[in-house]
Amino acid sequence: MTLDEMKPGTLCVMVDLHTAGPLGQRLMDLGFCPGANIEVVRNAPLVDPVVLHLDGYNVSIRHDEARYVEVERQ
């Protein structure tokens, strides 16, 4: 399951990142590493962003970026 499919209030753990290059590096710099705990705070259905609580801080990413983050529900 990918991060953009999660509903607000869902807790999950990151499993894998399916992108490389500058986007992959940017997501890793933001804290998207395997094993990271993620809570979906807000997931706008039609317009960006996806607001997440990631290991103690909030981060916003675009839906097209969230598609590359594979997660598993807790």
N, CA, C and O atoms as a CHARMM CRD file, in Angstrom:
* protein
*
  296
    1    1 MET  N      0.85700  -1.16500   0.00000 PROA 1      0.00000
    2    1 MET  CA     0.00000   0.00000   0.00000 PROA 1      0.00000
    3    1 MET  C      0.90600   1.23100   0.00000 PROA 1      0.00000
    4    1 MET  O      1.97700   1.21100   0.60700 PROA 1      0.00000
    5    2 THR  N      0.48800   2.29300  -0.67100 PROA 2      0.00000
    6    2 THR  CA     1.30900   3.49600  -0.71200 PROA 2      0.00000
    7    2 THR  C      0.72100   4.58700   0.17900 PROA 2      0.00000
    8    2 THR  O     -0.45200   4.54500   0.54900 PROA 2      0.00000
    9    3 LEU  N      1.55100   5.54900   0.50700 PROA 3      0.00000
   10    3 LEU  CA     1.18700   6.57600   1.47000 PROA 3      0.00000
   11    3 LEU  C      0.02900   7.45200   0.99500 PROA 3      0.00000
   12    3 LEU  O     -0.75400   7.92300   1.81900 PROA 3      0.00000
   13    4 ASP  N     -0.09700   7.67800  -0.30000 PROA 4      0.00000
   14    4 ASP  CA    -1.18600   8.52800  -0.79600 PROA 4      0.00000
   15    4 ASP  C     -2.55400   7.85700  -0.67300 PROA 4      0.00000
   16    4 ASP  O     -3.57200   8.53500  -0.80700 PROA 4      0.00000
   17    5 GLU  N     -2.61000   6.54000  -0.42000 PROA 5      0.00000
   18    5 GLU  CA    -3.87500   5.81500  -0.26700 PROA 5      0.00000
   19    5 GLU  C     -4.38700   5.82300   1.17100 PROA 5      0.00000
   20    5 GLU  O     -5.52300   5.42100   1.41900 PROA 5      0.00000
   21    6 MET  N     -3.58000   6.26700   2.10800 PROA 6      0.00000
   22    6 MET  CA    -3.94700   6.25500   3.52700 PROA 6      0.00000
   23    6 MET  C     -4.91600   7.38200   3.86500 PROA 6      0.00000
   24    6 MET  O     -4.84600   8.47000   3.29400 PROA 6      0.00000
   25    7 LYS  N     -5.81200   7.10700   4.79300 PROA 7      0.00000
   26    7 LYS  CA    -6.79900   8.08000   5.26100 PROA 7      0.00000
   27    7 LYS  C     -6.26500   8.82600   6.48300 PROA 7      0.00000
   28    7 LYS  O     -5.40800   8.30200   7.19400 PROA 7      0.00000
   29    8 PRO  N     -6.75900  10.04100   6.73600 PROA 8      0.00000
   30    8 PRO  CA    -6.32600  10.78600   7.92600 PROA 8      0.00000
   31    8 PRO  C     -6.57100   9.98900   9.21100 PROA 8      0.00000
   32    8 PRO  O     -7.60000   9.33100   9.36100 PROA 8      0.00000
   33    9 GLY  N     -5.61500  10.06100  10.12200 PROA 9      0.00000
   34    9 GLY  CA    -5.69600   9.34000  11.38300 PROA 9      0.00000
   35    9 GLY  C     -5.05500   7.96300  11.34400 PROA 9      0.00000
   36    9 GLY  O     -4.93600   7.30900  12.38000 PROA 9      0.00000
   37   10 THR  N     -4.64400   7.51600  10.17400 PROA 10     0.00000
   38   10 THR  CA    -4.03500   6.20000  10.02700 PROA 10     0.00000
   39   10 THR  C     -2.58100   6.22400  10.49000 PROA 10     0.00000
   40   10 THR  O     -1.82700   7.13800  10.15400 PROA 10     0.00000
   41   11 LEU  N     -2.19900   5.21800  11.26000 PROA 11     0.00000
   42   11 LEU  CA    -0.81300   5.04300  11.67000 PROA 11     0.00000
   43   11 LEU  C     -0.19500   3.96100  10.81000 PROA 11     0.00000
   44   11 LEU  O     -0.81600   2.92500  10.57100 PROA 11     0.00000
   45   12 CYS  N      1.03300   4.19300  10.33800 PROA 12     0.00000
   46   12 CYS  CA     1.69800   3.20900   9.49900 PROA 12     0.00000
   47   12 CYS  C      3.20400   3.29700   9.69300 PROA 12     0.00000
   48   12 CYS  O      3.72000   4.22800  10.31100 PROA 12     0.00000
   49   13 VAL  N      3.89500   2.29900   9.14600 PROA 13     0.00000
   50   13 VAL  CA     5.34700   2.23600   9.18700 PROA 13     0.00000
   51   13 VAL  C      5.84000   2.16700   7.75300 PROA 13     0.00000
   52   13 VAL  O      5.30100   1.41600   6.94000 PROA 13     0.00000
   53   14 MET  N      6.85500   2.94400   7.44300 PROA 14     0.00000
   54   14 MET  CA     7.40400   2.93400   6.08900 PROA 14     0.00000
   55   14 MET  C      8.15400   1.62800   5.84800 PROA 14     0.00000
   56   14 MET  O      8.93200   1.17600   6.68800 PROA 14     0.00000
   57   15 VAL  N      7.89900   1.02700   4.67000 PROA 15     0.00000
   58   15 VAL  CA     8.51800  -0.23400   4.30600 PROA 15     0.00000
   59   15 VAL  C      9.61700  -0.01300   3.27000 PROA 15     0.00000
   60   15 VAL  O     10.71500  -0.55300   3.40800 PROA 15     0.00000
   61   16 ASP  N      9.32600   0.78800   2.22000 PROA 16     0.00000
   62   16 ASP  CA    10.27900   0.96500   1.13400 PROA 16     0.00000
   63   16 ASP  C     10.00300   2.26900   0.41000 PROA 16     0.00000
   64   16 ASP  O      8.91100   2.82900   0.50000 PROA 16     0.00000
   65   17 LEU  N     11.00500   2.74000  -0.30400 PROA 17     0.00000
   66   17 LEU  CA    10.90800   3.95400  -1.11300 PROA 17     0.00000
   67   17 LEU  C     11.17300   3.54600  -2.55200 PROA 17     0.00000
   68   17 LEU  O     12.24200   3.02000  -2.86100 PROA 17     0.00000
   69   18 HSD  N     10.20600   3.78500  -3.44000 PROA 18     0.00000
   70   18 HSD  CA    10.29300   3.31700  -4.82100 PROA 18     0.00000
   71   18 HSD  C     10.66800   4.42900  -5.79000 PROA 18     0.00000
   72   18 HSD  O     10.01700   4.58900  -6.82300 PROA 18     0.00000
   73   19 THR  N     11.69100   5.19200  -5.48000 PROA 19     0.00000
   74   19 THR  CA    12.20100   6.20700  -6.38400 PROA 19     0.00000
   75   19 THR  C     13.66300   6.43800  -6.05200 PROA 19     0.00000
   76   19 THR  O     14.13300   6.10500  -4.96400 PROA 19     0.00000
   77   20 ALA  N     14.36400   7.01000  -7.00100 PROA 20     0.00000
   78   20 ALA  CA    15.78800   7.29700  -6.80800 PROA 20     0.00000
   79   20 ALA  C     16.05800   8.71700  -7.30200 PROA 20     0.00000
   80   20 ALA  O     15.12900   9.46800  -7.59800 PROA 20     0.00000
   81   21 GLY  N     17.30100   9.06400  -7.38500 PROA 21     0.00000
   82   21 GLY  CA    17.67800  10.37600  -7.88600 PROA 21     0.00000
   83   21 GLY  C     17.35300  11.47300  -6.89400 PROA 21     0.00000
   84   21 GLY  O     17.27500  11.22200  -5.69100 PROA 21     0.00000
   85   22 PRO  N     17.16000  12.69800  -7.39100 PROA 22     0.00000
   86   22 PRO  CA    16.93000  13.83900  -6.50100 PROA 22     0.00000
   87   22 PRO  C     15.67700  13.70800  -5.64100 PROA 22     0.00000
   88   22 PRO  O     15.68700  14.10400  -4.47600 PROA 22     0.00000
   89   23 LEU  N     14.59500  13.15600  -6.19900 PROA 23     0.00000
   90   23 LEU  CA    13.36600  12.99700  -5.41600 PROA 23     0.00000
   91   23 LEU  C     13.56700  11.99200  -4.29000 PROA 23     0.00000
   92   23 LEU  O     13.14100  12.23500  -3.16100 PROA 23     0.00000
   93   24 GLY  N     14.20200  10.88000  -4.58100 PROA 24     0.00000
   94   24 GLY  CA    14.48500   9.88600  -3.54700 PROA 24     0.00000
   95   24 GLY  C     15.36200  10.45700  -2.44700 PROA 24     0.00000
   96   24 GLY  O     15.13000  10.19700  -1.26700 PROA 24     0.00000
   97   25 GLN  N     16.36000  11.22600  -2.82400 PROA 25     0.00000
   98   25 GLN  CA    17.24500  11.84000  -1.83900 PROA 25     0.00000
   99   25 GLN  C     16.49700  12.86400  -0.99800 PROA 25     0.00000
  100   25 GLN  O     16.70800  12.94300   0.21200 PROA 25     0.00000
  101   26 ARG  N     15.61700  13.65500  -1.63000 PROA 26     0.00000
  102   26 ARG  CA    14.83300  14.65500  -0.89800 PROA 26     0.00000
  103   26 ARG  C     13.94000  13.99400   0.14000 PROA 26     0.00000
  104   26 ARG  O     13.86900  14.44500   1.28400 PROA 26     0.00000
  105   27 LEU  N     13.25300  12.91500  -0.26200 PROA 27     0.00000
  106   27 LEU  CA    12.37700  12.21500   0.67500 PROA 27     0.00000
  107   27 LEU  C     13.16500  11.59700   1.82000 PROA 27     0.00000
  108   27 LEU  O     12.71400  11.61200   2.96500 PROA 27     0.00000
  109   28 MET  N     14.32900  11.05800   1.52300 PROA 28     0.00000
  110   28 MET  CA    15.16700  10.49300   2.58400 PROA 28     0.00000
  111   28 MET  C     15.66200  11.59500   3.51700 PROA 28     0.00000
  112   28 MET  O     15.74000  11.38500   4.72700 PROA 28     0.00000
  113   29 ASP  N     15.99500  12.75700   2.97900 PROA 29     0.00000
  114   29 ASP  CA    16.42300  13.89000   3.80800 PROA 29     0.00000
  115   29 ASP  C     15.30700  14.36600   4.72800 PROA 29     0.00000
  116   29 ASP  O     15.57300  14.85900   5.82400 PROA 29     0.00000
  117   30 LEU  N     14.05100  14.22000   4.28900 PROA 30     0.00000
  118   30 LEU  CA    12.91000  14.60400   5.11200 PROA 30     0.00000
  119   30 LEU  C     12.61900  13.57900   6.20400 PROA 30     0.00000
  120   30 LEU  O     11.82700  13.85100   7.10600 PROA 30     0.00000
  121   31 GLY  N     13.24700  12.40200   6.13800 PROA 31     0.00000
  122   31 GLY  CA    13.05700  11.39000   7.17300 PROA 31     0.00000
  123   31 GLY  C     12.33400  10.14300   6.71100 PROA 31     0.00000
  124   31 GLY  O     12.01600   9.28300   7.53200 PROA 31     0.00000
  125   32 PHE  N     12.06700  10.01800   5.42900 PROA 32     0.00000
  126   32 PHE  CA    11.39000   8.83900   4.90100 PROA 32     0.00000
  127   32 PHE  C     12.39400   7.71300   4.70600 PROA 32     0.00000
  128   32 PHE  O     12.95500   7.53700   3.62400 PROA 32     0.00000
  129   33 CYS  N     12.60500   6.96300   5.76800 PROA 33     0.00000
  130   33 CYS  CA    13.52100   5.82300   5.76600 PROA 33     0.00000
  131   33 CYS  C     12.74300   4.60600   6.25600 PROA 33     0.00000
  132   33 CYS  O     11.81800   4.75500   7.05400 PROA 33     0.00000
  133   34 PRO  N     13.09800   3.39900   5.79400 PROA 34     0.00000
  134   34 PRO  CA    12.39500   2.20500   6.26700 PROA 34     0.00000
  135   34 PRO  C     12.37000   2.13500   7.78600 PROA 34     0.00000
  136   34 PRO  O     13.38500   2.33700   8.45300 PROA 34     0.00000
  137   35 GLY  N     11.18700   1.84200   8.31700 PROA 35     0.00000
  138   35 GLY  CA    11.00000   1.75800   9.76000 PROA 35     0.00000
  139   35 GLY  C     10.46400   3.03600  10.38700 PROA 35     0.00000
  140   35 GLY  O     10.13300   3.04500  11.57300 PROA 35     0.00000
  141   36 ALA  N     10.37200   4.12100   9.61300 PROA 36     0.00000
  142   36 ALA  CA     9.87000   5.39500  10.13900 PROA 36     0.00000
  143   36 ALA  C      8.38100   5.27400  10.45300 PROA 36     0.00000
  144   36 ALA  O      7.61600   4.71900   9.66500 PROA 36     0.00000
  145   37 ASN  N      7.97700   5.79900  11.61100 PROA 37     0.00000
  146   37 ASN  CA     6.56600   5.82000  12.00200 PROA 37     0.00000
  147   37 ASN  C      5.90000   7.04700  11.40100 PROA 37     0.00000
  148   37 ASN  O      6.40600   8.16200  11.52500 PROA 37     0.00000
  149   38 ILE  N      4.76000   6.83300  10.74800 PROA 38     0.00000
  150   38 ILE  CA     4.06300   7.90700  10.04700 PROA 38     0.00000
  151   38 ILE  C      2.59600   7.90400  10.45200 PROA 38     0.00000
  152   38 ILE  O      1.96600   6.84900  10.51100 PROA 38     0.00000
  153   39 GLU  N      2.05100   9.09100  10.73100 PROA 39     0.00000
  154   39 GLU  CA     0.61500   9.27000  10.93800 PROA 39     0.00000
  155   39 GLU  C      0.12300  10.25800   9.89500 PROA 39     0.00000
  156   39 GLU  O      0.69900  11.33400   9.73400 PROA 39     0.00000
  157   40 VAL  N     -0.93800   9.90000   9.18900 PROA 40     0.00000
  158   40 VAL  CA    -1.51800  10.79700   8.20000 PROA 40     0.00000
  159   40 VAL  C     -2.40100  11.79000   8.93600 PROA 40     0.00000
  160   40 VAL  O     -3.39500  11.40800   9.55500 PROA 40     0.00000
  161   41 VAL  N     -2.03700  13.06700   8.86700 PROA 41     0.00000
  162   41 VAL  CA    -2.79200  14.12500   9.53800 PROA 41     0.00000
  163   41 VAL  C     -3.89400  14.63200   8.62600 PROA 41     0.00000
  164   41 VAL  O     -5.04100  14.77800   9.05000 PROA 41     0.00000
  165   42 ARG  N     -3.54900  14.90100   7.36800 PROA 42     0.00000
  166   42 ARG  CA    -4.51100  15.42000   6.40200 PROA 42     0.00000
  167   42 ARG  C     -4.13000  14.91400   5.02700 PROA 42     0.00000
  168   42 ARG  O     -2.96000  14.95000   4.64500 PROA 42     0.00000
  169   43 ASN  N     -5.12000  14.44000   4.28300 PROA 43     0.00000
  170   43 ASN  CA    -4.89900  13.95500   2.93400 PROA 43     0.00000
  171   43 ASN  C     -5.94500  14.58900   2.03600 PROA 43     0.00000
  172   43 ASN  O     -7.05900  14.07900   1.91800 PROA 43     0.00000
  173   44 ALA  N     -5.59200  15.69400   1.40600 PROA 44     0.00000
  174   44 ALA  CA    -6.53500  16.38900   0.53800 PROA 44     0.00000
  175   44 ALA  C     -6.90000  15.48200  -0.63800 PROA 44     0.00000
  176   44 ALA  O     -6.00200  14.96500  -1.30200 PROA 44     0.00000
  177   45 PRO  N     -8.18000  15.27600  -0.91300 PROA 45     0.00000
  178   45 PRO  CA    -8.58700  14.31000  -1.93400 PROA 45     0.00000
  179   45 PRO  C     -8.27600  14.73100  -3.37200 PROA 45     0.00000
  180   45 PRO  O     -7.97700  13.87400  -4.20300 PROA 45     0.00000
  181   46 LEU  N     -8.33700  16.00800  -3.67900 PROA 46     0.00000
  182   46 LEU  CA    -8.13600  16.44800  -5.05700 PROA 46     0.00000
  183   46 LEU  C     -6.91500  17.33400  -5.24100 PROA 46     0.00000
  184   46 LEU  O     -6.32600  17.36900  -6.32100 PROA 46     0.00000
  185   47 VAL  N     -6.54300  18.03200  -4.21400 PROA 47     0.00000
  186   47 VAL  CA    -5.45700  19.00100  -4.30500 PROA 47     0.00000
  187   47 VAL  C     -4.40300  18.65300  -3.26100 PROA 47     0.00000
  188   47 VAL  O     -4.71500  18.13500  -2.18800 PROA 47     0.00000
  189   48 ASP  N     -3.15000  18.94700  -3.59600 PROA 48     0.00000
  190   48 ASP  CA    -2.06400  18.72300  -2.63800 PROA 48     0.00000
  191   48 ASP  C     -2.24100  19.64100  -1.45300 PROA 48     0.00000
  192   48 ASP  O     -2.94400  20.64400  -1.57700 PROA 48     0.00000
  193   49 PRO  N     -1.65500  19.36200  -0.33400 PROA 49     0.00000
  194   49 PRO  CA    -0.64200  18.37600   0.01600 PROA 49     0.00000
  195   49 PRO  C     -1.19200  17.25400   0.86600 PROA 49     0.00000
  196   49 PRO  O     -2.36800  17.23200   1.22600 PROA 49     0.00000
  197   50 VAL  N     -0.30700  16.32200   1.17700 PROA 50     0.00000
  198   50 VAL  CA    -0.54900  15.29600   2.17900 PROA 50     0.00000
  199   50 VAL  C      0.25200  15.73600   3.39800 PROA 50     0.00000
  200   50 VAL  O      1.47100  15.88200   3.31300 PROA 50     0.00000
  201   51 VAL  N     -0.41300  15.95000   4.52700 PROA 51     0.00000
  202   51 VAL  CA     0.26500  16.38500   5.74700 PROA 51     0.00000
  203   51 VAL  C      0.47300  15.16400   6.63300 PROA 51     0.00000
  204   51 VAL  O     -0.46500  14.42000   6.91700 PROA 51     0.00000
  205   52 LEU  N      1.71500  14.96900   7.06500 PROA 52     0.00000
  206   52 LEU  CA     2.08900  13.77800   7.81900 PROA 52     0.00000
  207   52 LEU  C      2.79500  14.16400   9.11100 PROA 52     0.00000
  208   52 LEU  O      3.46300  15.19400   9.18700 PROA 52     0.00000
  209   53 HSD  N      2.63600  13.32000  10.12300 PROA 53     0.00000
  210   53 HSD  CA     3.41900  13.43400  11.35600 PROA 53     0.00000
  211   53 HSD  C      4.43400  12.30900  11.27400 PROA 53     0.00000
  212   53 HSD  O      4.09100  11.13400  11.40700 PROA 53     0.00000
  213   54 LEU  N      5.68000  12.67800  11.05400 PROA 54     0.00000
  214   54 LEU  CA     6.73800  11.72100  10.76200 PROA 54     0.00000
  215   54 LEU  C      7.79400  11.75800  11.84900 PROA 54     0.00000
  216   54 LEU  O      8.56700  12.71200  11.93900 PROA 54     0.00000
  217   55 ASP  N      7.83000  10.71700  12.67800 PROA 55     0.00000
  218   55 ASP  CA     8.83800  10.59000  13.74300 PROA 55     0.00000
  219   55 ASP  C      9.00700  11.86900  14.56200 PROA 55     0.00000
  220   55 ASP  O     10.13100  12.29900  14.81600 PROA 55     0.00000
  221   56 GLY  N      7.89900  12.47200  14.97200 PROA 56     0.00000
  222   56 GLY  CA     7.95900  13.60500  15.89400 PROA 56     0.00000
  223   56 GLY  C      7.83100  14.98200  15.28900 PROA 56     0.00000
  224   56 GLY  O      7.85900  15.96600  16.02700 PROA 56     0.00000
  225   57 TYR  N      7.69500  15.09900  13.98900 PROA 57     0.00000
  226   57 TYR  CA     7.50400  16.42100  13.38000 PROA 57     0.00000
  227   57 TYR  C      6.54600  16.31200  12.19800 PROA 57     0.00000
  228   57 TYR  O      6.31300  15.22100  11.67800 PROA 57     0.00000
  229   58 ASN  N      5.99400  17.44400  11.77900 PROA 58     0.00000
  230   58 ASN  CA     5.05300  17.45900  10.66200 PROA 58     0.00000
  231   58 ASN  C      5.78300  17.79100   9.36700 PROA 58     0.00000
  232   58 ASN  O      6.69200  18.62000   9.34100 PROA 58     0.00000
  233   59 VAL  N      5.36900  17.13300   8.30800 PROA 59     0.00000
  234   59 VAL  CA     5.93600  17.36000   6.98100 PROA 59     0.00000
  235   59 VAL  C      4.80100  17.27300   5.95900 PROA 59     0.00000
  236   59 VAL  O      3.87900  16.47200   6.11300 PROA 59     0.00000
  237   60 SER  N      4.87600  18.09900   4.92000 PROA 60     0.00000
  238   60 SER  CA     3.88800  18.08400   3.84000 PROA 60     0.00000
  239   60 SER  C      4.57900  17.70300   2.54500 PROA 60     0.00000
  240   60 SER  O      5.63800  18.23300   2.21000 PROA 60     0.00000
  241   61 ILE  N      3.96000  16.76800   1.81500 PROA 61     0.00000
  242   61 ILE  CA     4.48800  16.38200   0.50700 PROA 61     0.00000
  243   61 ILE  C      3.32500  16.32200  -0.48100 PROA 61     0.00000
  244   61 ILE  O      2.15900  16.31800  -0.08600 PROA 61     0.00000
  245   62 ARG  N      3.65500  16.27700  -1.75100 PROA 62     0.00000
  246   62 ARG  CA     2.63600  16.19200  -2.79800 PROA 62     0.00000
  247   62 ARG  C      2.13400  14.75000  -2.93400 PROA 62     0.00000
  248   62 ARG  O      2.81300  13.80000  -2.54600 PROA 62     0.00000
  249   63 HSD  N      0.92300  14.61400  -3.49600 PROA 63     0.00000
  250   63 HSD  CA     0.36400  13.27500  -3.72500 PROA 63     0.00000
  251   63 HSD  C      1.26500  12.45200  -4.63300 PROA 63     0.00000
  252   63 HSD  O      1.46700  11.26400  -4.38600 PROA 63     0.00000
  253   64 ASP  N      1.81100  13.06800  -5.68700 PROA 64     0.00000
  254   64 ASP  CA     2.66400  12.30300  -6.60100 PROA 64     0.00000
  255   64 ASP  C      3.94800  11.84600  -5.92800 PROA 64     0.00000
  256   64 ASP  O      4.53300  10.85000  -6.35600 PROA 64     0.00000
  257   65 GLU  N      4.40600  12.53500  -4.89500 PROA 65     0.00000
  258   65 GLU  CA     5.56800  12.09200  -4.13000 PROA 65     0.00000
  259   65 GLU  C      5.17800  10.97800  -3.15500 PROA 65     0.00000
  260   65 GLU  O      5.95200  10.04600  -2.93300 PROA 65     0.00000
  261   66 ALA  N      3.98400  11.07300  -2.57500 PROA 66     0.00000
  262   66 ALA  CA     3.51300  10.07100  -1.61300 PROA 66     0.00000
  263   66 ALA  C      3.29400   8.71000  -2.27200 PROA 66     0.00000
  264   66 ALA  O      3.30100   7.68500  -1.59000 PROA 66     0.00000
  265   67 ARG  N      3.10300   8.69100  -3.57200 PROA 67     0.00000
  266   67 ARG  CA     2.90300   7.42300  -4.29400 PROA 67     0.00000
  267   67 ARG  C      4.14100   6.53600  -4.27800 PROA 67     0.00000
  268   67 ARG  O      4.03800   5.32500  -4.47100 PROA 67     0.00000
  269   68 TYR  N      5.30600   7.12400  -4.05100 PROA 68     0.00000
  270   68 TYR  CA     6.55800   6.37300  -4.05300 PROA 68     0.00000
  271   68 TYR  C      6.89800   5.76300  -2.70000 PROA 68     0.00000
  272   68 TYR  O      7.85700   5.00000  -2.58700 PROA 68     0.00000
  273   69 VAL  N      6.11200   6.09700  -1.66400 PROA 69     0.00000
  274   69 VAL  CA     6.40600   5.63000  -0.30700 PROA 69     0.00000
  275   69 VAL  C      5.50200   4.44900   0.01200 PROA 69     0.00000
  276   69 VAL  O      4.29200   4.61500   0.17200 PROA 69     0.00000
  277   70 GLU  N      6.08400   3.25500   0.10600 PROA 70     0.00000
  278   70 GLU  CA     5.33300   2.05200   0.45700 PROA 70     0.00000
  279   70 GLU  C      5.26700   1.94900   1.96900 PROA 70     0.00000
  280   70 GLU  O      6.28300   2.06800   2.65400 PROA 70     0.00000
  281   71 VAL  N      4.05600   1.72700   2.48900 PROA 71     0.00000
  282   71 VAL  CA     3.84900   1.65500   3.92800 PROA 71     0.00000
  283   71 VAL  C      3.04700   0.42100   4.30700 PROA 71     0.00000
  284   71 VAL  O      2.44700  -0.24300   3.46100 PROA 71     0.00000
  285   72 GLU  N      3.05500   0.13400   5.61000 PROA 72     0.00000
  286   72 GLU  CA     2.29400  -0.98400   6.16800 PROA 72     0.00000
  287   72 GLU  C      1.54500  -0.44100   7.38100 PROA 72     0.00000
  288   72 GLU  O      2.13900   0.22400   8.23000 PROA 72     0.00000
  289   73 ARG  N      0.25100  -0.72000   7.46600 PROA 73     0.00000
  290   73 ARG  CA    -0.55000  -0.26000   8.60900 PROA 73     0.00000
  291   73 ARG  C     -0.07600  -0.87500   9.91000 PROA 73     0.00000
  292   73 ARG  O      0.41000  -2.00600   9.93600 PROA 73     0.00000
  293   74 GLN  N     -0.21900  -0.12400  10.98700 PROA 74     0.00000
  294   74 GLN  CA     0.13400  -0.63800  12.31400 PROA 74     0.00000
  295   74 GLN  C     -1.08000  -1.22300  12.97000 PROA 74     0.00000
  296   74 GLN  O     -0.99800  -1.71100  14.09700 PROA 74     0.00000
